[in-house]
Amino acid sequence: MPTIDFATAEAYVDDERLELYVPFEQKALGAFVKEKFKARFQTDGNKKRWVVEYKFARATPEQIVAAVEEELYRLAIPSWRQIVSMFVSYACASRRYEVKFASGGIRIMLPGGHPLHYYLGKMTGLKAERDVWKIPGHLVDPKEIAEMLKRISREDREVFKDATEPYEGRTISGNLLIPFSEAKKYGVGPDAIVFADYAFVKVADPQIVEMQIHAWPFRVLKTEPAEGAVRATLAYMEADPGARAVGKLMAMPRDERPKLLDEVHADGKWKSRSGY
């Protein structure tokens, strides 16, 4: 079931209906879909959502999603659409932080006990759910948020730098177990950047320690066909461009992200060395 992430509200779409989960602070959105699309409020235990059935709404999923998005912008502060356009492609590179801008507002995840929890609570009057803040667009103070984002960005980069900086200048070489004809699906090509999960790195370079980052970015230095595989030389990226690359990756919709290399793509015969 495809998911539409509005940062605060969230929609699940299938062939017959759309389920919309709306925070209490944005309950006006529920009234909107009830009036415009004949939505019904349903509760199953803790599962509370508005359900829009296309046959009653007489609208397509695309039309409903577009209308919800427009209503969220209407309910937000006047400058919210412009702010989102500036930050929609921003995302964190480490797993310790999350920042998501969308029509519904901002979603921010911070480590437990982080000082910004206090300031977000003071600014919004809300409470975090498991260290995650969902801040509706009408409660955003742009100046306050801008200062917080500077700190989050700096600390997120520090986590990524601690994870990857020890391996700058290091390369790994071996067979990627994918047909050469499918290399582009993984972004594998001359001078490209590819992303791997730790399971791949653990096989290709067992000395590497697992860290709290979303993906390990590599520059592709060399590729050539091999029997049922791609013979490749990959270089660990420098921390700053690597963090930007991973942040850009995480900002992409899930179904549009290039596939990560994982353990099934490494044959266990990789070699590593320091220096290119």
C-alpha positions in Angstrom: 0.0 0.0 0.0 1.7 3.2 -1.1 2.3 5.8 1.6 2.0 9.6 1.2 4.1 11.4 3.8 2.9 14.9 4.7 5.4 15.1 7.6 2.6 15.2 10.2 -0.4 13.6 8.6 0.0 10.4 6.6 -2.0 8.7 3.9 -2.1 5.0 2.8 -3.5 4.4 -0.7 -4.8 1.3 -2.3 -7.1 0.5 -5.3 -10.3 1.2 -3.5 -9.7 3.7 -0.8 -7.4 6.1 1.0 -6.7 6.0 4.7 -5.7 9.4 6.2 -4.1 9.6 9.7 -4.5 13.1 11.1 -2.9 14.5 14.3 -5.3 16.0 16.8 -3.7 19.5 16.2 -4.8 19.3 12.5 -8.3 17.9 13.1 -9.6 20.6 10.7 -8.2 18.4 7.9 -10.5 15.6 9.0 -13.5 17.9 8.7 -12.2 18.9 5.3 -12.1 15.4 3.8 -15.4 14.5 5.4 -17.1 17.4 3.7 -15.3 17.3 0.4 -14.9 13.6 -0.1 -17.5 12.0 2.2 -14.8 10.5 4.4 -15.7 8.3 7.3 -13.9 8.3 10.7 -13.0 4.7 11.7 -11.5 3.4 14.9 -10.0 0.0 15.4 -8.3 -0.1 18.8 -5.6 2.6 18.6 -5.9 2.8 14.9 -7.9 6.0 14.2 -8.1 7.3 10.7 -10.3 9.0 8.0 -11.3 6.6 5.2 -12.1 7.9 1.8 -13.6 5.5 -0.7 -13.2 6.6 -4.3 -16.6 5.4 -5.4 -18.3 7.7 -2.9 -15.8 10.6 -3.2 -16.0 10.5 -7.0 -12.4 11.4 -7.1 -9.1 9.7 -8.0 -6.4 9.1 -5.4 -4.3 11.8 -7.1 -7.1 14.3 -6.8 -7.6 13.5 -3.1 -3.9 13.7 -2.3 -3.6 17.0 -4.1 -6.6 18.5 -2.3 -5.3 17.3 1.1 -2.0 18.9 0.3 -3.6 22.2 -0.7 -5.7 22.2 2.5 -2.6 21.6 4.7 -0.9 24.6 3.1 -4.1 26.7 3.6 -4.1 25.8 7.3 -0.4 26.7 7.7 1.4 30.0 8.2 1.3 32.1 5.0 4.9 31.5 4.1 4.8 27.7 4.6 4.7 26.7 0.9 7.8 28.8 0.2 9.6 27.4 3.2 8.8 23.8 2.2 10.0 24.4 -1.3 13.4 25.5 0.2 13.8 22.5 2.5 11.8 19.6 0.9 15.1 18.1 -0.3 16.8 18.3 3.1 17.3 15.1 5.1 19.7 13.8 7.7 22.5 11.3 6.9 22.6 9.7 10.3 19.9 7.6 12.1 20.2 9.7 15.2 18.3 12.6 13.7 15.4 13.1 11.3 14.0 16.2 9.6 11.2 16.1 7.2 9.5 19.1 5.6 6.2 18.7 3.8 2.8 20.4 3.4 1.6 19.2 6.8 4.5 20.7 8.7 7.9 19.4 10.1 8.8 16.1 11.6 11.9 16.1 13.8 13.5 13.2 15.6 16.2 13.9 18.2 18.2 11.6 20.5 16.6 11.1 23.9 17.5 13.8 26.3 18.6 16.3 23.6 18.3 20.0 24.8 16.2 20.8 21.7 13.3 18.7 23.1 12.7 21.3 25.7 12.7 24.2 23.2 10.4 22.4 20.7 8.0 21.8 23.5 8.2 25.4 24.6 7.7 26.7 21.1 4.8 24.4 20.1 3.1 23.4 23.3 3.2 19.8 22.0 4.8 16.6 23.3 7.2 14.3 21.5 6.1 10.7 20.7 9.2 8.5 21.2 11.5 11.4 20.6 9.7 12.4 17.4 8.0 15.8 17.0 5.2 16.4 14.5 4.8 20.1 14.2 1.9 21.3 12.1 2.5 24.2 9.7 0.5 26.6 11.7 2.7 26.2 14.8 6.0 26.7 13.1 8.1 29.7 14.1 10.5 30.1 11.1 13.2 31.9 13.0 13.2 29.4 15.9 13.2 26.5 13.6 16.0 27.9 11.4 18.3 28.1 14.5 17.4 24.6 15.5 18.1 23.2 12.0 21.6 24.7 12.0 22.3 22.8 15.2 20.7 19.6 14.0 22.6 19.7 10.7 25.9 20.3 12.4 25.4 17.5 14.9 24.1 15.1 12.2 27.3 15.8 10.1 29.4 15.1 13.1 27.8 11.7 13.6 28.4 10.9 9.9 32.0 12.2 10.0 32.8 10.1 13.1 31.5 7.1 11.2 33.3 7.6 7.8 36.3 9.9 8.2 38.6 7.1 9.4 38.2 5.4 6.0 38.8 8.3 3.7 41.3 7.4 1.0 40.4 3.7 1.4 39.3 1.6 -1.6 37.7 -1.8 -2.0 37.8 -4.0 -5.1 35.8 -7.1 -5.9 32.9 -8.6 -7.8 29.4 -7.0 -7.5 27.1 -10.0 -8.0 24.8 -8.2 -10.4 24.6 -8.7 -14.1 26.6 -6.0 -15.9 23.4 -5.2 -17.9 21.6 -4.2 -14.6 24.4 -2.0 -13.2 22.5 1.2 -13.9 19.7 0.0 -11.5 22.2 0.4 -8.7 23.7 3.5 -10.1 26.9 1.7 -10.9 28.9 3.4 -13.6 32.1 5.4 -14.2 32.5 8.3 -11.7 29.1 7.5 -10.1 28.2 7.4 -6.4 26.7 4.2 -5.1 25.2 3.5 -1.7 25.6 0.3 0.4 24.1 -0.9 3.6 26.3 -2.2 6.4 25.6 -5.8 5.5 27.5 -5.3 2.2 30.3 -3.4 3.8 30.8 -6.1 6.4 31.3 -8.7 3.7 33.4 -6.5 1.4 35.6 -4.9 4.1 35.2 -6.8 7.5 37.3 -4.3 9.4 34.7 -1.6 9.2 32.6 -0.9 12.3 28.8 -0.5 12.1 27.7 3.1 12.8 24.4 5.0 13.0 24.3 6.2 9.4 21.6 5.4 6.8 24.0 4.3 4.1 27.7 4.0 3.2 28.5 6.1 0.1 31.2 5.1 -2.4 32.7 6.7 -5.5 32.9 4.2 -8.4 36.5 4.4 -9.6 36.4 1.5 -12.1 34.0 -1.1 -13.5 34.4 -3.9 -16.0 32.3 -6.9 -17.0 32.9 -10.2 -15.2 31.2 -13.6 -15.4 27.7 -12.8 -14.1 29.0 -9.8 -12.2 30.6 -6.4 -12.3 34.2 -6.1 -11.3 34.4 -2.8 -9.4 36.7 -0.6 -7.5 35.0 1.6 -5.0 36.4 4.4 -2.8 35.0 5.5 0.5 33.7 9.1 0.1 35.0 12.1 2.1 32.8 12.9 5.1 31.2 16.2 3.9 30.3 15.2 0.4 29.4 11.8 1.6 26.9 13.2 4.2 25.4 15.5 1.5 25.0 12.5 -0.9 23.3 10.4 1.8 21.1 13.2 2.8 20.0 13.7 -0.8 19.3 10.0 -1.0 17.1 10.0 2.1 15.2 13.0 0.8 14.0 11.1 -2.2 10.7 9.2 -2.2 11.4 5.6 -1.2 10.3 4.2 -4.5 12.6 6.5 -6.4 15.8 5.8 -4.5 18.5 3.8 -6.2 18.9 0.3 -4.7 21.4 -0.1 -1.9 24.1 -2.7 -2.3 23.6 -5.4 0.3 25.3 -8.6 1.3 23.9 -10.6 -1.6 25.9 -8.4 -4.0 29.3 -9.2 -2.5 31.1 -12.5 -3.1 33.3 -12.5 0.0 36.5 -12.1 -2.1 36.9 -8.4 -1.9 40.1 -6.7 -1.1 40.7 -3.3 0.6 43.7 -1.0 0.6 44.6 2.5 1.8 45.1 5.1 -0.9 43.7 5.2 -4.5 
